[in-house]
């Protein structure tokens, strides 16, 4: 075999090795991608379920106090403080009294002093739902 043929053969061998390596890398990256997607889904699910027990307890205690809720949303801001939005069916009670009751319940359940954010709340009696925002 002359030197040119040896070079061509050597390049061919290296080309096949490189193609095989790229194929293996592609398969490995696909596997890593699937694992990351599964982990992201697990994290997303765990965040959704994070406040389920607290929401149910808040709803139950408020019901005992005569406050009917249609929805409760609990999130955390960047500093770690809870933000709670509670959607209450309009029961003609003074919003200030409702807010005081809710605040006490939130302190008991979340173990965090919450302040009613009047400006972020939607208190209009023509609506069937009153929105209370606590921070």
C-alpha positions, -999 to 999 in steps of 0.1 A, spaced: 0 0 0 13 34 -9 14 63 15 -17 80 -1 -38 48 3 -26 44 39 -36 80 46 -70 75 29 -76 43 49 -65 60 81 -88 90 75 -117 65 67 -111 47 100 -110 80 119 -141 92 101 -160 60 111 -149 64 147 -160 100 148 -194 92 133 -198 64 159 -188 87 187 -212 114 175 -240 88 173 -233 76 208 -231 112 221 -265 119 204 -281 89 222 -266 99 255 -277 135 252 -312 123 243 -312 102 275 -300 131 296 -327 153 280 -354 129 290 -341 127 325 -341 164 328 -376 167 314 -388 141 340 -371 159 368 -386 192 357 -421 176 357 -415 162 392 -405 196 405 -435 212 389 -458 186 404 -442 190 438 -447 227 437 -483 223 428 -489 200 457 -469 220 481 -498 240 496 -527 216 491 -529 207 528 -526 244 539 -553 254 514 -577 227 525 -572 237 562 -576 274 555 -608 266 535 -622 244 563 -615 269 591 -629 298 570 -660 278 563 -665 273 601 -663 311 604 -690 315 578 -666 325 550 -671 305 518 -641 305 495 -642 296 458 -604 295 454 -571 300 473 -538 307 457 -505 306 477 -472 315 463 -438 328 475 -421 359 464 -384 363 458 -377 372 494 -396 340 506 -427 357 519 -460 341 512 -485 358 489 -521 346 494 -551 354 472 -584 342 486 -616 344 465 -646 347 488 -682 344 478 -699 377 486 -718 372 519 -726 409 525 -703 410 555 -680 440 559 -648 433 540 -627 446 569 -642 420 592 -637 393 566 -600 404 561 -594 403 599 -608 367 601 -588 356 572 -556 372 586 -561 353 619 -566 320 600 -535 326 578 -514 333 609 -526 300 625 -522 278 594 -491 294 576 -475 305 609 -467 338 592 -482 373 599 -501 384 569 -513 419 560 -543 426 539 -533 444 507 -564 466 501 -550 480 469 -544 446 454 -578 433 465 -610 435 444 -637 444 468 -668 453 447 -702 443 460 -717 440 426 -694 411 419 -703 377 434 -667 371 443 -645 392 466 -607 389 461 -585 393 492 -547 396 487 -525 391 517 -487 395 519 
